[in-house]
Amino acid sequence: MPDKLSDEERKAFRAELERLREEHRDLDVAIEALHRVGAFDQLQLQRLKKRKLTLRDRVSFLGDQLTPDIIA
């Protein structure tokens, strides 16, 4: 990935980042709801958690692209 992102790329990354964060929050709610109901499908729960981890990784990647490296 190039060191400098264009304004258009930054805008696209920020939009995707917000969409992914919202989906991540929605998955939190869905997983919690499944736990509260008590009668949940273990496979479905595993898939939701895996998707949540995938989203977290993508959010982290996009955040890193938008934040400049700081050399300490």
N, C-alpha and C positions, 0 to 999 in steps of 0.2 A: 504494500500500500504506500503511495507516495506520502512524503512528509507533509506536504501542504494540500489541504482539501479546498476545493472551490466552494464558494458560498452555496451553490446549488447542491453539492454533495453534502455539505454540513446540514443543510435544511432537510435533505432526504434522510440522512442518518438520524437526525433529531426526531423526525416524524416516525420513523421505524422504531426508534428507541421508546417513544411514548406508547406506540401501539403494542409493543412487546411487554412493556411494564404493565399495561392494562390487562393484557391476556394473562400475565403472571399472577396478578391480583385476583382475576376471575378464577384461575385454577386453585388458588388458595381457598377461595370461598367454596368451590365445588368439592374439594377434598375434605374440608371441614364439614360440609353438609353430609357427605357420605359417612363420615365418622359419627356424626350426631344421630343419623338414622339407625346406624348399627348393622343393618342388613345390606352390606355392600359386596360387590364383586371384587375379589382380590386382584384379578387381572386388570379390571378397569382402573382400580386405584393405582396399580403399578404403572399403567400407561400414562395416567394423569401426572404422576410424580416424575416420570421420565421426561415428559413434555415440559414440565416445569423446570427441570434441570437444563434441558436444551435451551429454553428461553433465557435462563440465568446466564448461561455461557455466551449467548448471542448479545445480551444486554451488556455484559462485561466487555466483550470485544468492541462493540460500538462505542461504549463509554471511553475505552482506551483510545480509539481513533479520534474522538472529539477532544480529548484532553492532551495537551502537549506534554512531551516527556520533559521532566525536570531533572537535571543532573545535580545531585547533591554534593 
